[in-house]
Amino acid sequence: MAMPRSFYQDSVYGSAHPTNSDDIIRFQVELEFVQCLANPIYLNFLAQRGYLKDPSFINYLNYLKYWKKKEYAKFILYPQCLYFLELLQYESFRKELGNSQCAKFIEDQQLLQCDPVTTYLDLADRYYRSRMNSLRVLQSLRRVIKPQLFYSTQAGITERIDSMVKDKKLVVFMKGTPENPRCGFSNAVVRILEMHGVEKYDSYNVLEDEELRQGIKEYSDWPTIPQVYVNGDFLGGCDIMLDLHKNGDLTKELSDAGIDSTPPPPPE
């Protein structure tokens, strides 16, 4: 499907402000959305829900760059959204936004860098006079927020997870607790372990720790919760646990790890 004409293309008629009722609605919607990009927490929301991996959505972000033109930027109240719109063209930046701590750090830096004397119009004018290209914008942001934004946060959570799984026979990262699972997949893993007579194991409720919830996915390179670790090694999620249970291999996996288990009775 062809992307609709932007208001930048329409400006050849002499005005960036639309007059047609349908164009007015589109103008308002796109203006509101572009300004939402000034919020790092919203960007993290988009990343976590997979929008920043969707080629059509990425193409839409590229299309929205016409808002950087002066005839459109004059309608924007939060010019920092234009910086983020530029950075969102980079795959590396889109990936980093999936880290909640990264988004929070950027938000904090925005507040720290805010000058109450400087108006939004001053900031916008400064942006256009500087005419920074996308590479310089990326470099500028990295200088402001320092390299630890992109690297040390993950290093910290990696050390935490190491301490959680190392030297532990069985660890389950899940939504909820074994006594009160908060999703069907977590409940299935708990029930499978119960069927094998496994009652003692360490469990962590990722719903109470957003950093852990995102970090465990990167640690295991596995995109879903729950996750099961045996003797420090990732065994699998719900589907793998179910397959191991069905084909009888789970009993051997647990036994090899020194975990006492009772094989489930054969089906009648």
C-alpha positions as a printed Julia matrix, in Angstrom:
268×3 Matrix{Float64}:
   0.0     0.0    0.0
   1.37    3.4   -0.94
   2.1     5.78   1.93
  -0.28    8.81   1.94
   1.11   12.12   0.81
   2.65   14.11   3.62
   1.78   17.7    4.36
   5.27   18.55   3.25
   4.33   17.35  -0.23
   1.1    19.28  -0.02
   2.92   22.48   0.95
   3.62   23.29  -2.68
   0.21   24.89  -2.58
   1.6    27.51  -0.24
   0.59   26.36   3.23
   1.54   23.56   5.59
  -1.76   23.86   7.38
  -4.48   21.62   5.89
  -7.9    22.9    4.89
  -9.72   19.71   3.89
 -11.55   18.11   6.85
  -9.93   14.69   6.31
  -6.52   16.29   6.06
  -7.15   18.26   9.24
  -7.85   15.04  11.13
  -4.74   13.39   9.71
  -2.71   16.49  10.53
  -3.89   16.44  14.15
  -3.31   12.71  14.58
   0.19   12.79  13.11
   1.09   15.91  15.1
  -0.03   14.27  18.33
   1.82   11.04  17.55
   5.08   12.77  16.59
   5.04   14.71  19.86
   4.49   11.48  21.8
   7.96   10.47  20.58
   9.38   13.02  23.03
   8.47   10.61  25.84
  11.13    7.88  26.32
   8.67    5.79  28.36
   6.28    5.74  25.39
   9.17    4.73  23.13
   9.92    1.87  25.52
   6.24    0.86  25.29
   6.49    0.74  21.48
   9.7    -1.29  21.65
   8.39   -3.84  24.13
   5.32   -4.48  22.0
   7.35   -5.08  18.88
   6.37   -1.99  16.91
  10.0    -0.91  16.49
  10.74   -4.22  14.74
   7.83   -3.93  12.31
   9.12   -2.87   8.86
   5.89   -1.04   8.03
   6.06    0.92  11.29
   9.73    1.77  10.7
   8.77    2.98   7.23
   6.07    5.14   8.83
   8.68    6.7   11.15
  10.77    7.55   8.1
   7.72    9.11   6.44
   7.13   11.31   9.5
  10.49   13.05   9.08
   8.72   15.75   7.09
   7.82   17.28  10.49
  11.43   18.46  10.71
  10.72   21.03   8.02
  10.23   24.5    9.44
   6.76   24.93   8.02
   5.61   21.94  10.11
   7.9    22.21  13.12
   6.27   25.49  14.07
   3.26   23.48  15.3
   5.39   21.29  17.61
   5.53   22.14  21.3
   8.06   19.47  22.28
  10.95   19.76  19.8
  12.95   17.0   21.49
  10.59   14.61  19.7
  12.41   15.53  16.48
  15.7    14.37  17.94
  14.16   11.03  18.85
  12.45   10.77  15.48
  15.91   11.06  13.92
  17.44    8.52  16.3
  14.6     6.08  15.65
  15.89    5.67  12.12
  18.78    3.67  13.66
  18.22   -0.01  14.41
  20.69    0.06  17.31
  18.76    2.82  19.05
  15.43    1.06  18.48
  16.85   -2.07  20.12
  18.14   -0.19  23.15
  14.69    1.27  23.79
  13.43   -2.19  24.72
  15.4    -1.8   27.95
  13.16   -0.06  30.52
  16.16    1.2   32.47
  17.55    2.76  29.31
  14.28    4.64  28.7
  14.13    5.78  32.33
  17.71    7.02  32.17
  16.97    9.07  29.05
  13.91   10.55  30.73
  15.97   11.52  33.77
  18.58   13.14  31.54
  15.9    15.17  29.81
  14.81   16.56  33.17
  18.4    17.27  34.22
  19.15   19.07  30.95
  15.98   21.18  31.12
  16.61   24.91  31.43
  13.49   26.62  32.85
  14.49   29.89  31.2
  14.67   28.33  27.74
  11.32   28.19  25.96
  10.3    25.45  23.58
  10.47   27.94  20.72
  14.07   28.77  21.67
  14.9    25.08  21.63
  13.27   24.6   18.25
  15.15   27.55  16.79
  18.41   26.23  18.21
  17.69   22.85  16.6
  17.19   24.28  13.12
  20.13   26.63  13.31
  22.42   23.78  14.32
  21.13   21.51  11.5
  22.69   18.46  13.11
  22.6    15.39  10.93
  21.4    12.08  12.33
  24.89   10.78  13.11
  25.79   13.9   15.1
  22.5    13.65  16.97
  23.28   10.06  17.95
  26.78   11.0   19.04
  25.43   13.96  20.99
  22.93   11.82  22.84
  25.59    9.23  23.7
  27.83   12.0   25.11
  25.04   13.34  27.28
  23.84   10.04  28.72
  27.25    8.34  28.75
  28.08    4.83  27.53
  26.73    3.11  30.65
  23.22    3.8   29.39
  23.74    1.32  26.6
  26.01   -1.2   28.26
  26.38   -1.13  32.05
  22.7    -1.56  32.81
  22.62   -4.89  31.03
  25.9    -5.87  32.63
  24.35   -5.22  36.04
  21.26   -7.35  35.42
  23.45  -10.1   33.95
  25.39  -10.28  37.21
  22.12  -10.4   39.15
  20.76  -13.27  37.08
  24.09  -15.1   37.33
  23.76  -15.01  41.1
  20.16  -16.27  40.86
  20.86  -19.32  38.69
  24.44  -20.31  39.45
  24.84  -23.16  41.93
  21.06  -23.66  41.97
  19.6   -26.98  40.89
  16.28  -25.6   39.62
  15.16  -22.02  39.08
  11.93  -20.81  37.49
  11.37  -17.24  36.3
   7.63  -16.83  36.02
   4.67  -14.49  36.22
   3.35  -14.82  39.74
   4.41  -17.46  42.25
   4.11  -21.27  42.34
   1.24  -20.82  44.79
  -0.44  -18.17  42.64
   0.64  -18.24  38.96
  -0.44  -15.14  37.05
  -0.51  -16.58  33.53
  -1.48  -19.88  31.94
   2.04  -20.68  30.73
   3.57  -20.16  34.16
   0.8   -22.25  35.66
   1.53  -25.05  33.17
   5.22  -25.18  34.16
   4.31  -25.31  37.85
   1.83  -28.13  37.23
   4.35  -30.11  35.16
   6.88  -29.9   37.99
   4.2   -30.96  40.46
   3.4   -34.0   38.31
   7.07  -34.98  38.55
   7.03  -34.59  42.31
   9.24  -31.49  42.27
   8.17  -29.1   45.01
  11.38  -27.41  46.1
  12.92  -24.92  43.7
  13.75  -21.24  43.5
  11.25  -19.03  41.72
  11.2   -15.35  40.82
   8.13  -13.3   40.0
   9.1   -11.08  37.06
   5.9    -9.04  37.44
   7.44   -7.48  40.54
  10.71   -6.56  38.81
  10.59   -4.96  35.35
  14.38   -4.95  35.05
  14.44   -8.7   35.68
  11.51   -9.26  33.31
  13.39   -7.7   30.4
  16.86   -8.79  31.47
  16.07  -12.49  31.65
  14.93  -12.46  28.03
  18.26  -11.05  26.9
  20.2   -13.3   29.28
  18.71  -16.47  27.77
  18.07  -15.05  24.3
  14.54  -16.37  24.77
  11.62  -13.94  24.24
   8.98  -15.32  26.6
   8.22  -16.06  30.23
   8.33  -18.52  32.03
  11.91  -19.73  31.83
  13.39  -22.76  33.58
  17.07  -23.15  34.52
  18.7   -26.4   35.65
  22.14  -26.24  37.29
  22.65  -22.74  35.87
  21.75  -23.69  32.29
  18.64  -22.59  30.44
  16.37  -25.6   29.92
  13.46  -23.93  28.17
  10.09  -22.26  28.42
   6.58  -23.66  28.66
   6.53  -25.33  25.23
   9.86  -27.09  25.77
   8.88  -28.21  29.26
   5.65  -29.6   27.88
   7.47  -31.47  25.1
  10.03  -32.9   27.56
   7.17  -34.02  29.78
   5.27  -35.68  26.94
   8.23  -37.6   25.51
   9.55  -38.65  28.92
  12.83  -36.76  28.69
  12.05  -34.41  31.57
  12.5   -37.22  34.12
  16.02  -37.85  32.79
  16.85  -34.12  32.7
  15.85  -33.75  36.33
  17.62  -36.93  37.38
  20.87  -35.94  35.63
  20.72  -32.65  37.5
  20.38  -34.42  40.84
  16.76  -33.37  41.32
  14.54  -35.93  42.97
  11.44  -36.5   40.88
   8.67  -39.01  40.53
   7.93  -40.08  36.94
   4.28  -39.43  36.02
   2.09  -42.52  35.75
   1.61  -43.88  32.24
  -1.67  -42.89  30.54
  -4.5   -45.36  30.88
